[in-house]
Every structure is written in structure tokens, then in C-alpha cells.
Amino acid sequence: MAMFAGLGVALAASVWWPVLRSGALAVASASIGFHAINHWVDINQDHPGTSAGVVGALSQTALAILCVVLLRAELTRAHRVATPDRR
């Protein structure tokens, strides 16, 4: 839980300080991605006989994909800002 609190603080700070945005999104993508993999590996151990393991794995995977999409968008934006159009 503390890991996600730290990520939340970093992501919230990156709203006001754009220089933090790429790093915060990269760390969030990696840590949530690894967390999703952990859920898939342990899918049958989370409340056996229920779909809780599948729900946890799917939600973590969706969040990891969202973080990667946001990271890619931020890197594209940062690249466009850093390299002005030379027409």
C-alpha cells in the first residue's frame, strides 16, 4: 500500500512540475506492470473459488496499460517541445 501512496504523491507532484512527469509515469508503469504480473502468477491463490484473482489481474493489467499509454503520450509531447518544427 505504501508503494502506491508514493506513486500517487509522485504523480500528483508531476501535475504541477512537468519535469517529473516522465519519470513518475515510467516508475508507475514498471511497478504496476510487475504488480500485474504477480497477480497473473498468483491468480488462483486470491480467494480460491471466486473470481477475485481474475478481477485483480485484469484491473492491474488495465492500469499498467493506461500508464504506458500516458507515458508514451508524455514522451511524444516532450519530444515535440524539445525539437521545434524546422520548416
Buried (B, 14 or more C-beta within 10 A) or exposed (E): EEEEEBBEEBBEEBEEEEEBBBEBBBBBBBBBBEBBBEBBEEBEEBEEEEEEBBEBBBEBBEBBBEBBEBBEEBBEEBEEEEEEEEE
